[in-house]
């Protein structure tokens, strides 16, 4: 079959790209997605987010053993479903700091400064409360306040402001944000508003958009230096989809470089080792892998500032949610946070806090899903700008094989120094009013301020895990390690672009779903304007 555009991956960016391209009725668009339908109660119910891991909607990736985590592997959930990881994430709507995007621009990526990307954030957003210069009110993506936040979240916000000297703010998405606030969420009428709901459901009513789920893309077909289609597999065998204009890879920071490498685009020596013919020697494919790490500072809660998590209460919450989409399951456990500077000379906030109104799991999330019990709460210090940079490489030519993921956590000692400062700040917050009045005994060693730095670091290594924000493996730029230019065109290959979190030259300071949707919005304009 022939199409004008073939889009690979229906995730946070791919669903946006396909939907926007299909707004032109003269254009034929094909969208290929390895996963199936997003119509699943576990996806649509915000409070059931942790049940999605290791299931049919999850690629279930695992990193290499990490020296910085005392040899542990780290589990990386990634969406294998229409809507991609926007179906598995915690729905937090954060864009990043002005300096993040101005930094991209200053690296030579014209059109990617904050003032230039802001219109695409606004175009995507339908904010229920905020408007003005920094928020959209008419876009497809619902952004709302939590209707029934846990009381402990407000206490965390007030304690952070009281002891750290930062303000309580109403909006963490202003250009230069610092302070504490409840998070706004991508939730619509009590249901997760993923990109499949926001973008694809309306777009799939158009006759010029074809969506094929459970289609695993093997490689891009490149002839005489031009992408002319893709080869993909379904339960009915192998297929070829021809693209008369462009192929757009939107497989995310793990999927897009993997497809490029299988297509013969990447470091020549790596391709030769797997006996993949080299079409274009691009040394940066799979490199520049960056991710946000979190650690855990947690306490039991001795009053009703949080609800007790047990089987009877969960059944009651489920019944209430089914009745009117309300109650505790209408939001995830992580409901607030903030951005702070861990040193006085930091030019912008270098640490994010995530406030969680549930207790710790029994163990790190390497081998178990998150199942809190009883009453508890957590503060998760989050490393915003890691100095450690990793890479992704193929283990096989088989498109179903998992790649080798090496995030290099804590390889640079500055990352641990920043995280240690963040843990110490979290300890101060637990000791400050009004939070101190509600908490009981600590449930992680990092929650004990009397312990030495060495003891705290040991606990940080035990609990640290991904915040599910891998980026950067097909970075944008013009340097020798860049994979795409500032129009998102793959260097040296005509008719081929990448449009997802993999193009970020440097990770943004905050949750990455909203920025990835922005990339999809901007990419569609770049494509259509050419």
Buried (B, 14 or more C-beta within 10 A) or exposed (E): EEBBBBBBBBBBBBBBBBBBBBBBEEBBBBBBBBBBBBEBEBBBBBBBBBBBBEBEBBBBBBBBEBEBBEEBBBBBBBBBBBBBBBBBBBBBBBBBBBBBBBBBBEBBBEEBBBEBBBBBBBBBBBBBEBEEEBBBBEBBBBBBBBEEBBBBBBBBBBBBBBBBEBEBBEBBBBBEBBBBBBBBBBBBEBBBBBBBBBBBBEBBEBEBBBBBBBBBBBBBBBEEEBBBBBBBBBEEEEBEBBBEBBBBBBBBBBBBBBBBBBBBBBBBEBBEEBEBEBBBBBBBBBBBBBBBBBBBBBBBBEEEBBBEBEEEEBEBBBEBBEEEBBBBBBBBBBBBBBBBBBEEEEEBBBBBBBBBBBBBBEEBBEEEBBEBBBBBBBBBBBBBBBBBBBBBBBEEBEBEEBBBBBBBBBBBEEBBBBBBBBBBBBBBBBEBEBBBEBBEEBBBBBBBBEBEEEEBBBBBBBBBBBBBBBBBBBBBBEEEEBBBBBBBBBBEBEBBBBBBBBBBBBBBBBBBBBBBBBBBBBBBBBBEEE
